[in-house]
Amino acid sequence: MENPSAKSPRFDSLEQEAFLNLWRTYDRLRAMEEALFGQFELSAQQYNALRLLRAVHPESMPTLALGAKLISRAPDMTRLLDKLEARQLVQRERRSENRRVVEVAITPEGLQLLKQLDAPVAACAKQQLGHLDGSSLQTLIDLLHRARAPHEDAESIWRAKE
């Protein structure tokens, strides 16, 4: 017979425990990031979009390609870009040869903002995970790749390098 006063397990399975620990870790690390980006009136998603656009500068990128490269899905890419464009951090243009494709590029103001953010973002990453050594970080990266591998789209840039 079970002891009615015995504690129930905190988790239903190892998978649940791992997932909830991952979620809690994300929540704690994200709070630091949100505090940083909040000082610049940016979301992490907006910062990520600007960073991706800086990588292709001076070229532009179709909005669909930008959305596919974001770390997390942006359900309303138009709204995200509207906010960045209102601040003159990006510019959009419809190509005359294909009016359905909207190209987006970072502006000089967007580049300047990212330059301002470079050191604080590096410091935030150090604060988030700098207590782990290189070997531990690589192991963590490898485990995260393995954990999400069956759930990544085949064309995702986030797929582990084989």
VMD Tcl script that draws the C-alpha trace (Angstrom):
set ca {
  {0.00 0.00 0.00}
  {1.21 3.49 -0.87}
  {2.04 5.89 1.90}
  {-0.47 8.78 1.50}
  {1.95 11.22 3.13}
  {4.78 10.36 0.71}
  {5.71 13.22 -1.58}
  {4.72 12.87 -5.21}
  {7.60 13.22 -7.65}
  {8.17 16.78 -8.90}
  {8.22 15.56 -12.49}
  {6.29 12.93 -14.41}
  {9.32 11.80 -16.41}
  {12.98 12.56 -17.12}
  {11.88 14.18 -20.38}
  {9.56 16.52 -18.50}
  {12.26 17.34 -15.95}
  {14.74 18.12 -18.72}
  {12.21 20.25 -20.61}
  {11.12 22.20 -17.54}
  {14.75 22.81 -16.58}
  {15.40 24.05 -20.11}
  {12.37 26.34 -19.90}
  {13.42 27.69 -16.48}
  {16.95 28.31 -17.76}
  {15.59 30.14 -20.80}
  {13.39 32.28 -18.53}
  {16.31 33.26 -16.27}
  {18.69 34.04 -19.15}
  {16.02 35.85 -21.17}
  {15.30 38.21 -18.26}
  {18.87 39.55 -18.51}
  {18.50 40.01 -22.26}
  {15.14 41.77 -21.95}
  {16.59 44.19 -19.40}
  {19.40 45.06 -21.81}
  {17.25 45.46 -24.92}
  {14.58 47.34 -22.98}
  {17.10 50.13 -22.41}
  {17.21 50.55 -26.19}
  {13.45 50.08 -26.71}
  {14.06 46.88 -28.68}
  {12.83 43.35 -28.35}
  {15.23 40.44 -28.64}
  {13.46 39.50 -31.89}
  {14.01 43.01 -33.32}
  {17.67 42.90 -32.31}
  {18.05 39.52 -33.98}
  {16.50 40.87 -37.21}
  {18.89 43.85 -37.19}
  {21.86 41.57 -36.54}
  {20.91 39.35 -39.49}
  {20.51 42.38 -41.74}
  {23.90 43.72 -40.68}
  {25.42 40.40 -41.77}
  {24.26 40.95 -45.37}
  {24.84 44.73 -45.44}
  {25.09 46.55 -47.84}
  {22.77 44.05 -49.51}
  {19.12 43.54 -48.60}
  {17.20 40.37 -47.87}
  {13.66 39.23 -48.71}
  {11.44 39.39 -45.63}
  {10.61 35.69 -45.96}
  {14.32 34.80 -45.87}
  {14.81 37.05 -42.84}
  {11.90 35.38 -41.04}
  {13.35 31.93 -41.77}
  {16.69 32.89 -40.19}
  {15.31 34.30 -36.95}
  {16.08 32.35 -33.78}
  {12.41 32.01 -32.91}
  {9.42 32.30 -35.19}
  {8.03 35.78 -35.72}
  {4.31 35.31 -36.23}
  {3.89 38.91 -37.37}
  {6.98 39.79 -39.37}
  {5.22 42.81 -40.90}
  {4.57 44.33 -37.48}
  {8.13 43.66 -36.33}
  {9.49 45.43 -39.42}
  {6.91 48.24 -39.13}
  {8.31 49.10 -35.70}
  {11.91 49.02 -36.91}
  {11.04 51.08 -39.98}
  {9.19 53.67 -37.86}
  {12.47 54.16 -35.97}
  {14.35 54.37 -39.29}
  {16.43 51.31 -38.41}
  {15.42 49.39 -41.56}
  {14.00 50.21 -44.95}
  {11.77 48.07 -47.13}
  {11.42 48.06 -50.88}
  {9.29 46.13 -53.36}
  {11.33 45.03 -56.34}
  {9.87 46.12 -59.69}
  {10.60 42.69 -61.23}
  {8.52 40.91 -58.56}
  {6.11 43.11 -56.61}
  {5.25 40.24 -54.22}
  {8.77 40.17 -52.77}
  {9.61 42.79 -50.16}
  {13.31 43.38 -49.59}
  {14.51 44.74 -46.27}
  {17.85 46.38 -45.48}
  {19.44 47.90 -42.43}
  {19.91 51.66 -42.43}
  {22.89 53.67 -41.16}
  {20.84 54.35 -38.00}
  {20.32 50.62 -37.56}
  {24.04 49.98 -37.99}
  {24.82 52.69 -35.44}
  {22.42 51.18 -32.91}
  {24.00 47.74 -33.33}
  {27.44 49.27 -32.87}
  {26.20 50.74 -29.57}
  {24.84 47.34 -28.57}
  {27.89 45.22 -29.47}
  {29.73 45.58 -26.15}
  {26.62 45.37 -23.92}
  {25.39 42.25 -25.76}
  {28.80 40.59 -25.35}
  {28.75 41.49 -21.65}
  {25.23 40.07 -21.30}
  {26.32 36.77 -22.89}
  {29.24 36.63 -20.43}
  {26.86 37.28 -17.55}
  {24.46 34.62 -18.82}
  {26.92 31.78 -19.49}
  {30.44 33.03 -18.75}
  {30.61 30.86 -15.63}
  {30.79 27.76 -17.86}
  {34.11 26.74 -19.41}
  {34.53 26.22 -23.15}
  {34.21 22.45 -22.96}
  {30.96 22.68 -20.97}
  {29.57 25.24 -23.41}
  {30.40 23.02 -26.39}
  {28.77 20.04 -24.69}
  {25.67 22.14 -23.99}
  {25.54 23.31 -27.63}
  {25.88 19.73 -28.87}
  {23.14 18.47 -26.54}
  {20.78 21.27 -27.58}
  {21.39 20.49 -31.26}
  {20.62 16.81 -30.59}
  {17.51 17.65 -28.54}
  {15.90 19.71 -31.29}
  {17.27 17.86 -34.35}
  {14.11 15.82 -35.05}
  {12.04 19.01 -34.82}
  {14.08 21.32 -37.09}
  {13.04 21.90 -40.68}
  {15.44 20.31 -43.15}
  {16.43 23.71 -44.56}
  {16.86 25.43 -41.17}
  {20.16 27.20 -40.58}
  {19.83 25.95 -36.99}
  {20.35 22.30 -37.96}
  {23.50 20.81 -36.47}
  {26.48 20.66 -38.79}
  {27.06 17.01 -39.67}
}
mol new
graphics top color blue
foreach p $ca { graphics top sphere $p radius 0.5 }
foreach p [lrange $ca 0 end-1] q [lrange $ca 1 end] { graphics top cylinder $p $q radius 0.2 }
display resetview
